[in-house]
Amino acid sequence: MPSGSAAANARTDLIERLRAALADQPTLREVSMFGGRAFMVNDKMVACVRKQGDLLVRVAADRHEELLRESGATWAEMKPDRRMAAGWLSITATTLTDDDALSFWLTAALTHNRTVTE
C-alpha cells in the first residue's frame, strides 16, 4: 500500500467502489469498525475497508480454507498473532484493483450474509 495521501486516496477509492457495488442492497449502512469503514447488510458486516487499505470480509466458515487459496487472501487478525475466527478474511488492496476481484469477494460475503439473516 502506498504511503501518505496516496494510501488515503486508495482507501477512499475502495470505499466508493464498495458503496457503488452495494447500493442495491435494501438495508445497507456504514459504520466505523475494525479501524476502518464497515458496510453492513441486514445489520451484519459484509466488508470493511481497514485503515491499512486491506479489505476485511465475512464469509462462510466452511468456505474459509477454500477461499484462503485465492490470491491476496489471508486469515484476518485482530492484532498481530491474534487470529479472528474462521470466516474472517483479509484481502490485500493490491488484489482488488479491478471490479471483478471486488465482485468475487462481495459475492462470497453477501452469500454468507443471506444465510445468517434468513
Secondary structure, 3 states (H helix, E strand, C coil): CCCHHHHHHHHHHHHHHHHHHHCCCCCCEEEEECCEEEEEECCEEEEEEECCCCEEEECCHHHHHHHHCCCCEEECEEECCEECCCCEEEECHHHCCCHHHHHHHHHHHHHHHHHHHC
